[in-house]
Amino acid sequence: MRFENILWAGILFLLFLILSILNITGKIFYFLHPRLFIYSIFASVMLFILFLFEVYKLFKEKHHHHHKIRILPYFLFLIFIFVAATYEFENASQNIAQNKEANFTFPIKTAGGRIEEDLIEVNNKNYLDVMDELHKNLDRYEGREIVIDGFVFKDKSFNENQFVVARMLITCCAADAQIIGLMVVGENNIKENDWVRVEGVIKKGVYNGEIIPIIKCKGVKLIEKPKEEYIYP
């Protein structure tokens, strides 16, 4: 049992260490909504307490009984630790987006009102308000100019000159992440997953039989990935 205690204590400590690093660096927000951060802190504390308890048992136990060691449960934990330690945070949005489709029926209702500015500049603070307003009152904004940042998302159903200037919307955690954004028409000289700033004019478009707001592209330029790449309601 002594070897099993040592192995279990080591796994608990590694889990505590990885979760603590994610919490301290803020990379935990690649996986969950900021409002759930307190639970991540609690989990980190509990892992450390369990580690201390396992160490206590290790030194308290005087007689070592020989039992068959169950490797599989520990092996699964070690796989999780390896995946967590090697995860590519730099491409988090793109990794999550690989098996998802863009959502053009905007899923969040906000309290945002009419947009008065002639040039609609979309940022993290007003992102959801602008998206909701454009979907609810598209006629009001058709012909207005817009500037918006996001990563390039393409789907097999798109034409060559179409892409979505996209962001990942997380309402709870990475498991429920959705791709949201606006269809851009008129540009095909860009690579999927690049972060770009799109300037254009809002128009009406049709996708899968639904009328949606699109951007008639006037210009696209590459930008650095933002520090906060996710959108949270």
C-alpha positions in Angstrom: 0.0 0.0 0.0 2.9 2.3 0.6 3.7 2.6 -3.1 0.0 3.3 -3.9 -0.1 6.0 -1.2 3.0 7.7 -2.6 1.5 7.5 -6.2 -1.9 8.9 -5.1 -0.2 11.7 -3.1 1.9 12.6 -6.1 -1.2 12.7 -8.4 -3.1 14.9 -5.9 -0.2 17.3 -5.7 0.2 17.5 -9.5 -3.5 18.2 -9.8 -3.3 20.8 -7.1 -0.3 22.4 -8.8 -1.8 22.5 -12.3 -5.2 23.9 -11.1 -3.4 26.5 -9.0 -1.3 27.6 -11.9 -4.4 27.9 -14.1 -6.1 30.0 -11.4 -3.1 32.3 -10.8 -2.4 32.9 -14.5 -6.0 33.3 -15.4 -5.9 30.5 -17.9 -8.7 28.7 -16.1 -11.0 31.1 -17.9 -10.3 29.2 -21.1 -12.4 26.5 -19.6 -15.1 28.2 -17.4 -17.0 31.4 -16.9 -15.4 33.9 -14.5 -18.4 33.7 -12.2 -17.4 30.1 -11.5 -13.9 31.0 -10.5 -14.7 30.7 -6.8 -15.4 27.0 -7.3 -12.1 26.5 -9.0 -10.4 28.1 -6.0 -12.3 25.8 -3.7 -11.3 22.7 -5.8 -7.7 23.7 -5.6 -7.9 24.0 -1.8 -9.6 20.7 -1.4 -7.0 19.0 -3.6 -4.2 20.3 -1.3 -6.1 19.1 1.8 -6.5 15.6 0.3 -2.8 15.7 -0.6 -1.9 16.5 3.1 -4.2 13.8 4.3 -2.5 11.3 2.0 0.9 12.3 3.3 -0.3 12.0 6.9 -1.5 8.4 6.2 1.8 7.6 4.6 3.8 8.5 7.7 1.3 7.2 10.1 1.1 3.7 8.6 3.6 1.5 10.3 2.7 -1.9 8.9 2.6 -2.2 5.2 0.2 -4.7 3.8 0.9 -6.1 0.4 -2.1 -5.7 -1.9 -2.5 -5.9 -5.7 -1.9 -2.4 -7.0 -4.7 -1.0 -9.1 -2.9 0.9 -11.9 -5.8 1.9 -14.1 -7.4 4.6 -11.9 -4.0 6.3 -11.5 -3.2 5.9 -15.2 -6.4 7.8 -16.1 -5.4 10.6 -13.7 -1.9 10.8 -15.2 -3.4 11.0 -18.7 -5.5 14.0 -17.5 -2.5 15.6 -16.0 -0.5 15.2 -19.2 -3.3 16.7 -21.3 -3.7 19.6 -19.0 0.1 20.3 -19.0 0.4 20.2 -22.8 -2.8 22.0 -23.8 -2.2 24.7 -26.4 -3.8 27.7 -24.7 -2.6 29.9 -27.6 -5.1 28.3 -29.9 -7.9 27.7 -27.4 -10.7 29.3 -29.4 -9.7 27.5 -32.6 -9.4 24.1 -30.8 -12.9 24.4 -29.4 -14.3 25.6 -32.7 -13.0 22.6 -34.7 -16.1 20.5 -34.1 -18.7 23.3 -33.9 -20.9 25.3 -36.3 -21.4 29.0 -36.4 -24.6 30.2 -34.7 -26.5 32.8 -36.7 -29.6 32.8 -34.6 -28.3 34.9 -31.8 -28.7 32.9 -28.5 -28.5 35.7 -25.9 -31.1 38.4 -25.2 -29.6 41.6 -23.7 -30.9 44.9 -22.3 -28.9 46.9 -24.9 -30.8 49.5 -26.9 -30.5 51.4 -30.1 -27.0 52.1 -31.5 -26.7 55.8 -32.2 -23.2 56.0 -33.6 -22.8 56.2 -37.3 -19.7 53.9 -37.1 -20.5 50.8 -35.1 -17.3 49.8 -33.3 -17.7 46.4 -31.6 -15.6 45.5 -28.6 -15.8 43.0 -25.7 -18.0 45.3 -23.6 -20.7 45.9 -26.2 -20.3 42.7 -28.2 -23.5 41.0 -27.0 -25.6 44.2 -27.1 -24.5 45.0 -30.7 -25.1 41.4 -31.9 -28.6 41.2 -30.3 -29.6 44.6 -31.6 -28.4 43.8 -35.2 -30.4 40.6 -35.2 -33.6 42.2 -33.8 -33.5 45.4 -35.8 -31.5 44.7 -39.0 -33.5 47.1 -41.1 -32.5 49.9 -38.9 -28.8 49.3 -39.4 -28.5 48.2 -43.0 -26.0 50.4 -44.7 -24.2 51.5 -41.5 -20.4 50.9 -41.3 -19.0 48.5 -38.7 -15.6 47.6 -37.3 -15.3 44.2 -35.5 -12.5 41.9 -34.4 -12.5 38.1 -34.3 -10.9 34.9 -35.6 -11.6 33.6 -39.1 -14.1 30.7 -39.1 -14.9 28.9 -42.3 -17.4 26.1 -43.0 -17.7 23.7 -45.9 -21.1 25.2 -46.8 -19.6 28.7 -47.2 -18.6 30.2 -50.6 -15.0 31.0 -51.2 -15.4 34.7 -50.5 -17.3 34.1 -47.2 -16.2 33.6 -43.6 -17.4 34.4 -40.1 -15.5 37.0 -38.1 -16.1 34.9 -35.0 -15.8 34.8 -31.2 -16.4 32.0 -28.7 -19.4 32.6 -26.4 -19.1 30.8 -23.0 -22.2 30.9 -20.8 -20.8 28.3 -18.2 -17.8 26.4 -19.4 -15.9 25.3 -22.5 -18.3 22.4 -23.0 -21.2 24.8 -23.9 -19.1 27.2 -26.0 -20.8 28.5 -29.1 -19.3 30.2 -32.2 -21.0 33.6 -32.7 -20.2 36.4 -35.1 -21.1 38.0 -38.4 -20.8 36.5 -41.9 -18.3 38.5 -44.0 -18.7 38.6 -47.8 -16.2 39.8 -50.3 -12.8 38.6 -49.1 -11.0 35.3 -49.7 -7.4 36.1 -49.2 -7.2 35.1 -45.5 -6.5 32.0 -43.6 -8.8 30.2 -41.2 -8.1 30.8 -37.5 -6.3 34.1 -38.2 -7.3 37.0 -35.9 -8.5 39.9 -38.0 -10.1 43.3 -37.9 -12.9 43.6 -40.4 -14.2 46.9 -41.7 -17.4 47.0 -43.8 -21.0 47.8 -44.3 -23.9 46.0 -42.7 -26.2 44.3 -45.2 -29.0 41.7 -45.3 -28.0 38.2 -46.2 -29.5 34.8 -46.3 -28.1 31.6 -44.7 -30.0 28.3 -44.7 -33.2 30.2 -45.5 -32.9 32.7 -42.7 -32.3 36.4 -43.0 -29.1 37.4 -41.1 -26.9 40.5 -40.8 -23.8 40.2 -42.9 -20.8 42.5 -43.5 -20.0 43.6 -47.0 -16.2 43.7 -46.6 -14.3 46.9 -47.3 -11.0 45.9 -45.6 -9.4 43.1 -43.5 -6.2 43.3 -41.6 -4.4 40.9 -39.3 -4.3 41.6 -35.6 -2.8 40.1 -32.5 -5.0 37.7 -30.5 -6.7 39.7 -27.7 -5.9 39.0 -24.1 -9.6 38.2 -23.5 -10.6 36.1 -26.5 -13.9 34.7 -25.1 -17.2 36.6 -24.8 -19.1 36.1 -21.5 -22.8 37.0 -21.0 
